Amino acid sequence: MTAEINHLMDYEEKAAKELRNAEFRALQAQINPHFLYNTLDNICALAELDEKETLIQLVMNLSSFYRSSLSNGKMHISIGQELEISRAYLEILQIRYFHKFDFTITCPEALKNYSCIKLLLQPILENSIYHGIKGLDRHGILHIEAEDAGDCIRFTISDNGRGFSKEDYEKIWQQDADHFGIKSIQQRILLYYGPGYGLSMESPQTGGCITVITLPKQEGLPCH
């Protein structure tokens, strides 16, 4: 019986690792092709227009985004690195959408060396831009804040976009929804950190969207 219990535990552990890897591959597959192709189209357009400075900025941000995202295949990176991915990603989209939005990122220096799962914020930022800010007839604003919450680290991502209805919220958690990345984040958080952590979303009456992610404090490698 002891042998059977050990075998079952080994199986469950292996299955959990495989599921984590599958979720991560799914997330990568979602962001890599179309994002890269669209950015390459932007690079070609800027080259034709001889917009040298903007072209250099775009190429540097694209390089930074993929270098940090790939990170030698590591599943966990520092919060500082995750925020660098977010910055590069948003600056690329600022160029693509002709500075339709501005953004801020705030994080205490003391938190930047803690660890988090890679590509934690990118799907939320994508959701804010494509489903919230892109269709606005006014300038968009997006804030990313990381804060110390005692034994936890809390990320708050807020925007002044169109928000979402109850029906939209339900669609977010469907497997085949356009917002698949949001559901993937929740699944990955639960797999890595357990049921005490996760993601919540709300759309205030004043509009926009607020997403909160709560993670445990885990020491990581230096962010540089």
C-alpha positions as CSV (number, residue, x, y, z in Angstrom):
1,M,0.0,0.0,0.0
2,T,2.9,2.3,0.8
3,A,4.3,1.7,-2.6
4,E,1.0,2.5,-4.3
5,I,0.6,5.7,-2.3
6,N,4.2,6.8,-3.3
7,H,3.4,5.9,-6.9
8,L,0.2,8.0,-6.8
9,M,2.0,11.0,-5.3
10,D,4.7,10.8,-7.9
11,Y,2.1,10.6,-10.6
12,E,0.2,13.6,-9.3
13,E,3.4,15.7,-9.0
14,K,4.4,14.8,-12.5
15,A,0.9,15.6,-13.8
16,A,1.0,19.0,-12.1
17,K,4.4,19.9,-13.6
18,E,3.2,18.8,-17.0
19,L,0.1,21.0,-16.7
20,R,2.2,24.0,-15.6
21,N,4.3,23.5,-18.7
22,A,1.3,23.2,-20.9
23,E,-0.2,26.3,-19.6
24,F,3.0,28.2,-20.1
25,R,3.4,27.0,-23.7
26,A,-0.2,27.9,-24.4
27,L,0.4,31.4,-23.1
28,Q,3.6,31.8,-25.2
29,A,1.9,30.5,-28.3
30,Q,-0.8,33.1,-27.8
31,I,1.5,36.2,-27.6
32,N,4.4,35.2,-29.9
33,P,3.2,34.9,-33.5
34,H,0.7,37.8,-34.0
35,F,2.5,40.2,-31.7
36,L,5.8,39.6,-33.5
37,Y,4.3,39.8,-37.0
38,N,2.5,43.0,-36.2
39,T,5.6,44.6,-34.7
40,L,7.7,43.6,-37.7
41,D,5.1,45.3,-39.9
42,N,5.5,48.4,-37.8
43,I,9.2,48.2,-38.2
44,C,8.9,48.0,-42.0
45,A,6.5,51.0,-42.0
46,L,8.8,53.1,-39.9
47,A,11.8,52.2,-42.1
48,E,9.9,53.3,-45.2
49,L,9.0,56.6,-43.5
50,D,12.6,57.1,-42.4
51,E,11.5,57.5,-38.8
52,K,14.9,56.5,-37.5
53,E,14.6,57.4,-33.8
54,T,11.2,55.7,-33.4
55,L,12.4,52.7,-35.4
56,I,15.4,52.3,-33.0
57,Q,13.1,52.6,-30.0
58,L,10.8,50.0,-31.3
59,V,13.6,47.5,-32.2
60,M,15.2,48.0,-28.7
61,N,11.9,47.4,-27.0
62,L,11.1,44.3,-29.1
63,S,14.6,42.9,-28.2
64,S,14.1,43.7,-24.5
65,F,10.6,42.1,-24.5
66,Y,11.7,38.8,-26.0
67,R,15.0,38.6,-24.2
68,S,13.2,39.0,-20.8
69,S,10.3,36.8,-21.9
70,L,12.5,33.9,-23.0
71,S,14.9,34.2,-20.0
72,N,16.7,31.0,-20.9
73,G,13.5,28.9,-20.4
74,K,13.1,29.8,-16.7
75,M,9.6,29.6,-15.4
76,H,10.2,32.2,-12.6
77,I,11.8,35.6,-12.9
78,S,12.2,38.6,-10.6
79,I,9.5,41.1,-10.3
80,G,11.9,43.7,-11.7
81,Q,12.2,41.6,-14.9
82,E,8.5,41.1,-15.1
83,L,8.0,44.8,-15.0
84,E,10.6,45.3,-17.6
85,I,8.7,42.9,-19.9
86,S,5.6,45.0,-19.2
87,R,7.3,48.3,-20.0
88,A,8.8,47.1,-23.3
89,Y,5.4,45.6,-24.3
90,L,3.5,48.8,-23.6
91,E,6.0,51.0,-25.3
92,I,5.7,48.9,-28.4
93,L,1.9,49.2,-28.4
94,Q,2.3,53.0,-27.8
95,I,4.1,53.2,-31.1
96,R,1.6,50.9,-32.9
97,Y,-1.3,53.0,-31.7
98,F,0.3,56.4,-32.1
99,H,0.4,57.2,-28.4
100,K,-3.2,56.6,-27.8
101,F,-2.5,55.8,-24.2
102,D,0.0,56.6,-21.4
103,F,1.0,54.3,-18.7
104,T,2.8,54.3,-15.3
105,I,4.6,51.5,-13.4
106,T,5.3,51.9,-9.7
107,C,7.1,49.4,-7.6
108,P,9.2,49.7,-4.4
109,E,12.8,48.8,-5.0
110,A,12.7,46.3,-2.2
111,L,10.1,44.2,-4.1
112,K,12.0,44.0,-7.4
113,N,14.2,41.0,-6.4
114,Y,11.3,38.8,-5.3
115,S,10.2,36.1,-7.6
116,C,7.1,35.6,-9.7
117,I,5.9,33.4,-12.6
118,K,7.0,34.7,-15.9
119,L,4.5,36.6,-18.2
120,L,2.2,37.2,-15.3
121,L,1.1,40.7,-16.3
122,Q,1.2,40.7,-20.2
123,P,-2.2,39.1,-20.8
124,I,-3.8,41.6,-18.5
125,L,-2.1,44.5,-20.2
126,E,-3.2,43.0,-23.6
127,N,-6.7,42.8,-22.4
128,S,-6.7,46.4,-21.1
129,I,-5.4,47.7,-24.5
130,Y,-7.4,45.6,-26.9
131,H,-10.7,45.3,-25.1
132,G,-10.7,48.5,-23.0
133,I,-8.6,51.4,-24.3
134,K,-8.3,50.7,-28.1
135,G,-11.9,51.6,-28.8
136,L,-12.0,54.8,-26.7
137,D,-12.7,58.2,-28.2
138,R,-10.4,59.7,-25.6
139,H,-6.9,59.2,-24.4
140,G,-6.3,56.0,-22.5
141,I,-4.5,55.7,-19.1
142,L,-3.1,52.5,-17.6
143,H,-1.5,52.0,-14.2
144,I,0.6,49.1,-12.9
145,E,1.4,49.1,-9.2
146,A,3.2,46.5,-7.2
147,E,2.9,46.9,-3.4
148,D,4.0,45.1,-0.2
149,A,1.0,43.4,1.4
150,G,2.8,41.8,4.4
151,D,3.3,38.2,3.6
152,C,2.1,38.8,0.0
153,I,2.8,41.0,-3.0
154,R,-0.1,42.6,-4.7
155,F,-0.2,43.8,-8.3
156,T,-3.0,46.2,-9.3
157,I,-3.5,47.0,-13.0
158,S,-6.1,49.7,-13.7
159,D,-7.3,51.4,-16.8
160,N,-9.8,54.0,-17.9
161,G,-11.1,51.9,-20.7
162,R,-14.6,50.7,-21.6
163,G,-14.9,48.2,-18.7
164,F,-17.0,45.1,-19.1
165,S,-20.5,43.8,-18.5
166,K,-21.5,40.8,-16.4
167,E,-21.8,38.8,-19.7
168,D,-18.3,39.9,-20.7
169,Y,-16.9,38.8,-17.3
170,E,-18.4,35.4,-17.7
171,K,-16.9,35.0,-21.2
172,I,-13.4,35.8,-19.8
173,W,-13.4,32.5,-17.9
174,Q,-14.4,30.4,-20.9
175,Q,-11.7,28.3,-22.5
176,D,-12.3,29.6,-26.0
177,A,-12.7,33.2,-25.1
178,D,-10.6,36.0,-26.6
179,H,-9.5,36.7,-23.1
180,F,-8.0,33.2,-22.7
181,G,-4.8,34.6,-21.2
182,I,-6.7,35.9,-18.1
183,K,-8.0,32.4,-17.3
184,S,-4.5,31.0,-17.9
185,I,-3.0,33.4,-15.3
186,Q,-5.5,32.2,-12.7
187,Q,-4.7,28.6,-13.5
188,R,-1.0,29.1,-13.3
189,I,-1.2,31.0,-10.0
190,L,-3.2,28.2,-8.4
191,L,-0.8,25.6,-9.7
192,Y,2.3,27.3,-8.5
193,Y,1.2,28.9,-5.3
194,G,-2.0,27.2,-4.2
195,P,-5.6,28.3,-3.5
196,G,-4.8,31.2,-1.2
197,Y,-3.6,33.3,-4.1
198,G,-5.0,34.4,-7.4
199,L,-6.6,37.1,-9.6
200,S,-9.7,39.2,-9.3
201,M,-11.3,41.7,-11.7
202,E,-13.9,44.4,-11.4
203,S,-15.3,47.1,-13.6
204,P,-16.3,50.1,-11.4
205,Q,-19.4,52.2,-12.1
206,T,-17.0,55.0,-13.1
207,G,-15.7,52.8,-15.9
208,G,-12.5,51.0,-16.7
209,C,-11.1,47.8,-15.3
210,I,-9.2,47.0,-12.1
211,T,-7.3,43.7,-11.9
212,V,-5.6,42.6,-8.7
213,I,-3.1,39.7,-8.5
214,T,-2.0,38.4,-5.1
215,L,1.2,36.3,-4.8
216,P,3.2,35.1,-1.9
217,K,6.6,36.7,-1.2
218,Q,9.3,34.4,-2.6
219,E,12.9,35.3,-2.7
220,G,14.3,35.2,-6.2
221,L,17.4,36.1,-8.2
222,P,18.5,39.8,-8.6
223,C,16.4,41.6,-11.2
224,H,19.5,42.8,-13.2
